Amino acid sequence: MPCENIKVQCSCTFPGCPRKGNCCECVAYHRKKKQVTACFFSPEAESSYDRSVTNLARDHRLL
């Protein structure tokens, strides 16, 4: 079944990202790399492009 979850307001700020706005492709890509997608981060943390779980925990003040 093809992914039809196209998100209009994508929070990714990575220039030229080919997955921008396509949540299914984005999640699959980052999951394969053991990373988290941009939409889980605050704007400040997202702009660091550090998609690690550790950075997510730090961003949500769990560390």
BAFIKOL-727638 format. One record per atom (N, C-alpha, C, CB): residue number from 0; residue in three letters; x negated, y, z. Coordinates in nm, 3 decimals, padded with zeros to 5 digits. Glycine has a CB too. Layout:
<vexmars>
+-----+---------+---------+---------+---------+
: num : residuo :      px :      py :      pz :
+-----+---------+---------+---------+---------+
: NUM :     ALA :       X :       Y :       Z :
...
+-----+---------+---------+---------+---------+
</vexmars>
This chain:
<vexmars>
+-----+---------+---------+---------+---------+
: num : residuo :      px :      py :      pz :
+-----+---------+---------+---------+---------+
:   0 :     MET : -00.085 : -00.118 :  00.000 :
:   0 :     MET :  00.000 :  00.000 :  00.000 :
:   0 :     MET : -00.089 :  00.124 :  00.000 :
:   0 :     MET :  00.096 :  00.000 :  00.123 :
:   1 :     PRO : -00.070 :  00.214 : -00.096 :
:   1 :     PRO : -00.153 :  00.334 : -00.102 :
:   1 :     PRO : -00.118 :  00.431 :  00.010 :
:   1 :     PRO : -00.137 :  00.402 : -00.237 :
:   2 :     CYS : -00.215 :  00.508 :  00.049 :
:   2 :     CYS : -00.196 :  00.608 :  00.153 :
:   2 :     CYS : -00.121 :  00.727 :  00.095 :
:   2 :     CYS : -00.331 :  00.653 :  00.214 :
:   3 :     GLU : -00.015 :  00.765 :  00.162 :
:   3 :     GLU :  00.061 :  00.881 :  00.117 :
:   3 :     GLU :  00.063 :  00.990 :  00.224 :
:   3 :     GLU :  00.203 :  00.841 :  00.081 :
:   4 :     ASN : -00.026 :  00.980 :  00.322 :
:   4 :     ASN : -00.030 :  01.078 :  00.430 :
:   4 :     ASN : -00.125 :  01.191 :  00.391 :
:   4 :     ASN : -00.075 :  01.013 :  00.563 :
:   5 :     ILE : -00.076 :  01.285 :  00.317 :
:   5 :     ILE : -00.156 :  01.400 :  00.276 :
:   5 :     ILE : -00.121 :  01.515 :  00.370 :
:   5 :     ILE : -00.130 :  01.438 :  00.125 :
:   6 :     LYS : -00.219 :  01.558 :  00.447 :
:   6 :     LYS : -00.197 :  01.664 :  00.545 :
:   6 :     LYS : -00.231 :  01.799 :  00.482 :
:   6 :     LYS : -00.284 :  01.640 :  00.674 :
:   7 :     VAL : -00.137 :  01.890 :  00.485 :
:   7 :     VAL : -00.156 :  02.021 :  00.424 :
:   7 :     VAL : -00.255 :  02.105 :  00.504 :
:   7 :     VAL : -00.022 :  02.093 :  00.413 :
:   8 :     GLN : -00.241 :  02.110 :  00.635 :
:   8 :     GLN : -00.328 :  02.192 :  00.719 :
:   8 :     GLN : -00.441 :  02.109 :  00.779 :
:   8 :     GLN : -00.247 :  02.259 :  00.831 :
:   9 :     CYS : -00.541 :  02.076 :  00.701 :
:   9 :     CYS : -00.655 :  01.996 :  00.746 :
:   9 :     CYS : -00.751 :  02.087 :  00.823 :
:   9 :     CYS : -00.727 :  01.928 :  00.625 :
:  10 :     SER : -00.797 :  02.041 :  00.939 :
:  10 :     SER : -00.884 :  02.124 :  01.023 :
:  10 :     SER : -01.033 :  02.107 :  00.992 :
:  10 :     SER : -00.859 :  02.092 :  01.168 :
:  11 :     CYS : -01.066 :  02.026 :  00.896 :
:  11 :     CYS : -01.206 :  02.004 :  00.859 :
:  11 :     CYS : -01.263 :  02.131 :  00.793 :
:  11 :     CYS : -01.220 :  01.883 :  00.762 :
:  12 :     THR : -01.382 :  02.170 :  00.837 :
:  12 :     THR : -01.446 :  02.289 :  00.778 :
:  12 :     THR : -01.569 :  02.252 :  00.695 :
:  12 :     THR : -01.486 :  02.387 :  00.889 :
:  13 :     PHE : -01.592 :  02.123 :  00.673 :
:  13 :     PHE : -01.708 :  02.081 :  00.595 :
:  13 :     PHE : -01.688 :  02.125 :  00.449 :
:  13 :     PHE : -01.730 :  01.926 :  00.604 :
:  14 :     PRO : -01.780 :  02.206 :  00.397 :
:  14 :     PRO : -01.764 :  02.258 :  00.261 :
:  14 :     PRO : -01.764 :  02.146 :  00.155 :
:  14 :     PRO : -01.877 :  02.358 :  00.230 :
:  15 :     GLY : -01.668 :  02.151 :  00.067 :
:  15 :     GLY : -01.663 :  02.057 : -00.044 :
:  15 :     GLY : -01.630 :  01.914 : -00.006 :
:  15 :     GLY : -01.792 :  02.059 : -00.112 :
:  16 :     CYS : -01.570 :  01.891 :  00.108 :
:  16 :     CYS : -01.538 :  01.755 :  00.151 :
:  16 :     CYS : -01.437 :  01.693 :  00.054 :
:  16 :     CYS : -01.482 :  01.754 :  00.295 :
:  17 :     PRO : -01.467 :  01.578 : -00.006 :
:  17 :     PRO : -01.374 :  01.516 : -00.101 :
:  17 :     PRO : -01.252 :  01.453 : -00.034 :
:  17 :     PRO : -01.446 :  01.411 : -00.181 :
:  18 :     ARG : -01.255 :  01.437 :  00.099 :
:  18 :     ARG : -01.144 :  01.376 :  00.172 :
:  18 :     ARG : -01.056 :  01.480 :  00.240 :
:  18 :     ARG : -01.197 :  01.280 :  00.276 :
:  19 :     LYS : -01.089 :  01.607 :  00.228 :
:  19 :     LYS : -01.016 :  01.715 :  00.296 :
:  19 :     LYS : -00.868 :  01.709 :  00.260 :
:  19 :     LYS : -01.075 :  01.853 :  00.259 :
:  20 :     GLY : -00.785 :  01.701 :  00.364 :
:  20 :     GLY : -00.641 :  01.697 :  00.344 :
:  20 :     GLY : -00.583 :  01.558 :  00.324 :
:  20 :     GLY : -00.606 :  01.779 :  00.228 :
:  21 :     ASN : -00.668 :  01.457 :  00.306 :
:  21 :     ASN : -00.619 :  01.321 :  00.290 :
:  21 :     ASN : -00.655 :  01.242 :  00.416 :
:  21 :     ASN : -00.678 :  01.253 :  00.162 :
:  22 :     CYS : -00.564 :  01.242 :  00.512 :
:  22 :     CYS : -00.591 :  01.184 :  00.644 :
:  22 :     CYS : -00.631 :  01.037 :  00.637 :
:  22 :     CYS : -00.470 :  01.198 :  00.731 :
:  23 :     CYS : -00.564 :  00.959 :  00.555 :
:  23 :     CYS : -00.594 :  00.816 :  00.549 :
:  23 :     CYS : -00.736 :  00.791 :  00.502 :
:  23 :     CYS : -00.496 :  00.745 :  00.456 :
:  24 :     GLU : -00.778 :  00.858 :  00.397 :
:  24 :     GLU : -00.915 :  00.843 :  00.348 :
:  24 :     GLU : -01.015 :  00.892 :  00.451 :
:  24 :     GLU : -00.934 :  00.920 :  00.216 :
:  25 :     CYS : -00.985 :  01.003 :  00.516 :
:  25 :     CYS : -01.075 :  01.062 :  00.616 :
:  25 :     CYS : -01.094 :  00.968 :  00.734 :
:  25 :     CYS : -01.019 :  01.198 :  00.664 :
:  26 :     VAL : -00.984 :  00.917 :  00.789 :
:  26 :     VAL : -00.992 :  00.826 :  00.903 :
:  26 :     VAL : -01.070 :  00.701 :  00.866 :
:  26 :     VAL : -00.851 :  00.789 :  00.953 :
:  27 :     ALA : -01.042 :  00.643 :  00.749 :
:  27 :     ALA : -01.112 :  00.521 :  00.705 :
:  27 :     ALA : -01.262 :  00.548 :  00.690 :
:  27 :     ALA : -01.054 :  00.471 :  00.572 :
:  28 :     TYR : -01.297 :  00.661 :  00.631 :
:  28 :     TYR : -01.438 :  00.696 :  00.611 :
:  28 :     TYR : -01.511 :  00.710 :  00.744 :
:  28 :     TYR : -01.448 :  00.827 :  00.532 :
:  29 :     HIS : -01.456 :  00.788 :  00.836 :
:  29 :     HIS : -01.523 :  00.811 :  00.964 :
:  29 :     HIS : -01.521 :  00.687 :  01.053 :
:  29 :     HIS : -01.459 :  00.928 :  01.036 :
:  30 :     ARG : -01.415 :  00.609 :  01.045 :
:  30 :     ARG : -01.408 :  00.486 :  01.126 :
:  30 :     ARG : -01.518 :  00.389 :  01.084 :
:  30 :     ARG : -01.269 :  00.419 :  01.111 :
:  31 :     LYS : -01.541 :  00.378 :  00.954 :
:  31 :     LYS : -01.647 :  00.292 :  00.902 :
:  31 :     LYS : -01.784 :  00.335 :  00.955 :
:  31 :     LYS : -01.648 :  00.294 :  00.748 :
:  32 :     LYS : -01.802 :  00.464 :  00.977 :
:  32 :     LYS : -01.928 :  00.519 :  01.028 :
:  32 :     LYS : -01.929 :  00.529 :  01.180 :
:  32 :     LYS : -01.953 :  00.656 :  00.968 :
:  33 :     LYS : -01.822 :  00.474 :  01.246 :
:  33 :     LYS : -01.808 :  00.479 :  01.392 :
:  33 :     LYS : -01.805 :  00.624 :  01.442 :
:  33 :     LYS : -01.924 :  00.403 :  01.460 :
:  34 :     GLN : -01.730 :  00.706 :  01.369 :
:  34 :     GLN : -01.716 :  00.847 :  01.401 :
:  34 :     GLN : -01.568 :  00.881 :  01.423 :
:  34 :     GLN : -01.776 :  00.935 :  01.290 :
:  35 :     VAL : -01.543 :  01.002 :  01.468 :
:  35 :     VAL : -01.408 :  01.053 :  01.491 :
:  35 :     VAL : -01.381 :  01.162 :  01.386 :
:  35 :     VAL : -01.392 :  01.110 :  01.637 :
:  36 :     THR : -01.256 :  01.175 :  01.345 :
:  36 :     THR : -01.223 :  01.277 :  01.245 :
:  36 :     THR : -01.215 :  01.417 :  01.305 :
:  36 :     THR : -01.090 :  01.242 :  01.178 :
:  37 :     ALA : -01.227 :  01.517 :  01.222 :
:  37 :     ALA : -01.230 :  01.657 :  01.265 :
:  37 :     ALA : -01.106 :  01.699 :  01.343 :
:  37 :     ALA : -01.244 :  01.747 :  01.145 :
:  38 :     CYS : -00.991 :  01.641 :  01.310 :
:  38 :     CYS : -00.866 :  01.687 :  01.371 :
:  38 :     CYS : -00.855 :  01.657 :  01.520 :
:  38 :     CYS : -00.750 :  01.624 :  01.300 :
:  39 :     PHE : -00.945 :  01.577 :  01.574 :
:  39 :     PHE : -00.943 :  01.548 :  01.717 :
:  39 :     PHE : -01.023 :  01.650 :  01.799 :
:  39 :     PHE : -00.998 :  01.409 :  01.742 :
:  40 :     PHE : -01.102 :  01.734 :  01.732 :
:  40 :     PHE : -01.190 :  01.829 :  01.799 :
:  40 :     PHE : -01.132 :  01.969 :  01.804 :
:  40 :     PHE : -01.324 :  01.832 :  01.729 :
:  41 :     SER : -01.181 :  02.047 :  01.900 :
:  41 :     SER : -01.148 :  02.190 :  01.902 :
:  41 :     SER : -01.218 :  02.254 :  01.782 :
:  41 :     SER : -01.193 :  02.259 :  02.039 :
:  42 :     PRO : -01.173 :  02.372 :  01.739 :
:  42 :     PRO : -01.239 :  02.437 :  01.626 :
:  42 :     PRO : -01.389 :  02.458 :  01.649 :
:  42 :     PRO : -01.173 :  02.571 :  01.599 :
:  43 :     GLU : -01.428 :  02.492 :  01.771 :
:  43 :     GLU : -01.570 :  02.515 :  01.801 :
:  43 :     GLU : -01.652 :  02.385 :  01.787 :
:  43 :     GLU : -01.586 :  02.572 :  01.945 :
:  44 :     ALA : -01.603 :  02.278 :  01.843 :
:  44 :     ALA : -01.675 :  02.151 :  01.836 :
:  44 :     ALA : -01.672 :  02.094 :  01.695 :
:  44 :     ALA : -01.614 :  02.050 :  01.934 :
:  45 :     GLU : -01.562 :  02.113 :  01.623 :
:  45 :     GLU : -01.552 :  02.063 :  01.487 :
:  45 :     GLU : -01.656 :  02.128 :  01.397 :
:  45 :     GLU : -01.412 :  02.088 :  01.431 :
:  46 :     SER : -01.681 :  02.256 :  01.419 :
:  46 :     SER : -01.776 :  02.327 :  01.333 :
:  46 :     SER : -01.920 :  02.282 :  01.350 :
:  46 :     SER : -01.767 :  02.475 :  01.359 :
:  47 :     SER : -01.947 :  02.199 :  01.451 :
:  47 :     SER : -02.083 :  02.144 :  01.468 :
:  47 :     SER : -02.107 :  02.026 :  01.375 :
:  47 :     SER : -02.105 :  02.100 :  01.614 :
:  48 :     TYR : -02.000 :  01.971 :  01.317 :
:  48 :     TYR : -02.003 :  01.853 :  01.230 :
:  48 :     TYR : -02.053 :  01.728 :  01.302 :
:  48 :     TYR : -02.091 :  01.880 :  01.109 :
:  49 :     ASP : -02.062 :  01.732 :  01.435 :
:  49 :     ASP : -02.100 :  01.615 :  01.515 :
:  49 :     ASP : -01.972 :  01.538 :  01.544 :
:  49 :     ASP : -02.175 :  01.656 :  01.649 :
:  50 :     ARG : -01.950 :  01.429 :  01.472 :
:  50 :     ARG : -01.827 :  01.350 :  01.482 :
:  50 :     ARG : -01.840 :  01.234 :  01.580 :
:  50 :     ARG : -01.788 :  01.298 :  01.345 :
:  51 :     SER : -01.937 :  01.238 :  01.667 :
:  51 :     SER : -01.959 :  01.127 :  01.761 :
:  51 :     SER : -01.855 :  01.124 :  01.872 :
:  51 :     SER : -02.098 :  01.138 :  01.821 :
:  52 :     VAL : -01.834 :  01.006 :  01.928 :
:  52 :     VAL : -01.742 :  00.989 :  02.040 :
:  52 :     VAL : -01.794 :  01.069 :  02.160 :
:  52 :     VAL : -01.727 :  00.838 :  02.077 :
:  53 :     THR : -01.925 :  01.074 :  02.177 :
:  53 :     THR : -01.985 :  01.150 :  02.286 :
:  53 :     THR : -01.950 :  01.298 :  02.273 :
:  53 :     THR : -02.138 :  01.130 :  02.288 :
:  54 :     ASN : -01.959 :  01.351 :  02.152 :
:  54 :     ASN : -01.925 :  01.491 :  02.131 :
:  54 :     ASN : -01.776 :  01.514 :  02.155 :
:  54 :     ASN : -01.965 :  01.536 :  01.990 :
:  55 :     LEU : -01.692 :  01.419 :  02.118 :
:  55 :     LEU : -01.549 :  01.430 :  02.144 :
:  55 :     LEU : -01.522 :  01.435 :  02.295 :
:  55 :     LEU : -01.473 :  01.312 :  02.080 :
:  56 :     ALA : -01.587 :  01.348 :  02.370 :
:  56 :     ALA : -01.570 :  01.345 :  02.517 :
:  56 :     ALA : -01.619 :  01.477 :  02.577 :
:  56 :     ALA : -01.650 :  01.224 :  02.579 :
:  57 :     ARG : -01.729 :  01.528 :  02.527 :
:  57 :     ARG : -01.783 :  01.655 :  02.576 :
:  57 :     ARG : -01.686 :  01.768 :  02.545 :
:  57 :     ARG : -01.922 :  01.684 :  02.512 :
:  58 :     ASP : -01.630 :  01.765 :  02.424 :
:  58 :     ASP : -01.536 :  01.868 :  02.381 :
:  58 :     ASP : -01.409 :  01.870 :  02.468 :
:  58 :     ASP : -01.498 :  01.846 :  02.235 :
:  59 :     HIS : -01.366 :  01.754 :  02.511 :
:  59 :     HIS : -01.247 :  01.744 :  02.596 :
:  59 :     HIS : -01.281 :  01.742 :  02.745 :
:  59 :     HIS : -01.168 :  01.619 :  02.559 :
:  60 :     ARG : -01.405 :  01.780 :  02.775 :
:  60 :     ARG : -01.455 :  01.791 :  02.912 :
:  60 :     ARG : -01.439 :  01.662 :  02.992 :
:  60 :     ARG : -01.385 :  01.903 :  02.984 :
:  61 :     LEU : -01.469 :  01.551 :  02.925 :
:  61 :     LEU : -01.468 :  01.421 :  02.992 :
:  61 :     LEU : -01.608 :  01.381 :  03.035 :
:  61 :     LEU : -01.408 :  01.314 :  02.901 :
:  62 :     LEU : -01.706 :  01.455 :  02.988 :
:  62 :     LEU : -01.847 :  01.433 :  03.025 :
:  62 :     LEU : -01.902 :  01.558 :  03.092 :
:  62 :     LEU : -01.934 :  01.396 :  02.900 :
+-----+---------+---------+---------+---------+
</vexmars>
